[in-house]
């Protein structure tokens, strides 16, 4: 149950200020200088934080795929030095202002937490490199997969929560403890803590991710009703890094329970958000939504219900992609009769779409596999395959590699479809839409 995560609420500038502030307080304590107020410390730290901020920004810009070894030694040493400074300072906690003590302890826990994340990323990168060498036969033994270890950070967080039970950082500390158990695979410890974050801090930004992680837990344990409740909470909270995935999983949860109508509705929402013309990048979830939605229609009546669905939804931009996905699904599962019917309907609805030649090719392959020629065409196929102008039959055919396996009359019909589409482009440009429909 892993997905990318960055610590919340710890902007680079703020972290730099705290690091600089801790260094300043430590110098005061070491020099027997009475500790200053938090306001004075932070004002001084603001002026001294620029260099640390630049360094941390460089760390932040390192791509996820890079390991610690690929960062500069200076950047690594600064993070480790900051941890060491915090640890030394906390040994002299009685010399600190209470608020400074609170911020210092929380900052140390967060630094240790982030360090564990980076260490695990570095170990995984090394593991992947060693495993590639093993697959190539360059080593005789497979490498051992690394495991994340957040114990050091967790201990400081627990101490922090015991010492400052009413701290404004309480929700973040609890969430990070839960996250650490989750990443280590100890869900028995993680799940109750996620629930506690939601119960005690439902409006905090950490609650959205807690809802998402609980939803993933219930999804993976096949508790789809509970999973749905939590995914819906994520979606209801609006835009977040988890919005698209939560919407996708709502569809999946309904599909897993054979709630096909609800599943189609959820997937349709996602397809509308990321479909053609949305201006948004179509990722893997978009493609998977098309696949599962097509599978839903294949199990609930096929192309006829799909046509009605698209009509009821105002002929959305993703319609052609969904049609093609359904046709290809039928073809891949050897349901050639259904595939042929679907491809014919596509060519009837979208005769001049850029995807039409590929659809024609798939249709021809299905006809050949089924050993069909014009004698076996259904009444609905003839208008699409013959077109409206018989004179086009005499025009030269494109050189399909599969044409030789068809009868001459079938090949002529496909030639007519191709030539008819070209004539439509030339003579009726105002009839065309951006989706290729006329």
NORGI-V501386 format. One record per run of one state. SS is the DSSP state (A for helix, B for strand, O for the rest). FROM is the first residue (numbers start at 1). TO is the last residue. If there is no record, write none. Layout:
BEGIN
{{SS & FROM & TO} {SS & FROM & TO}}
END
This chain:
BEGIN
{{O & 1 & 11} {A & 12 & 30} {O & 31 & 37} {A & 38 & 48} {O & 49 & 49} {A & 50 & 60} {O & 61 & 67} {A & 68 & 70} {O & 71 & 72} {A & 73 & 90} {O & 91 & 92} {A & 93 & 95} {O & 96 & 97} {A & 98 & 135} {O & 136 & 150} {A & 151 & 163} {O & 164 & 169} {A & 170 & 183} {O & 184 & 186} {A & 187 & 200} {O & 201 & 204} {A & 205 & 220} {O & 221 & 223} {A & 224 & 236} {O & 237 & 242} {A & 243 & 256} {O & 257 & 259} {A & 260 & 274} {O & 275 & 283} {A & 284 & 298} {O & 299 & 302} {A & 303 & 312} {O & 313 & 318} {A & 319 & 332} {O & 333 & 335} {A & 336 & 349} {O & 350 & 355} {A & 356 & 369} {O & 370 & 373} {A & 374 & 376} {O & 377 & 378} {A & 379 & 386} {O & 387 & 389} {A & 390 & 394} {O & 395 & 402} {A & 403 & 405} {O & 406 & 407} {A & 408 & 427} {O & 428 & 428} {A & 429 & 431} {O & 432 & 438}}
END
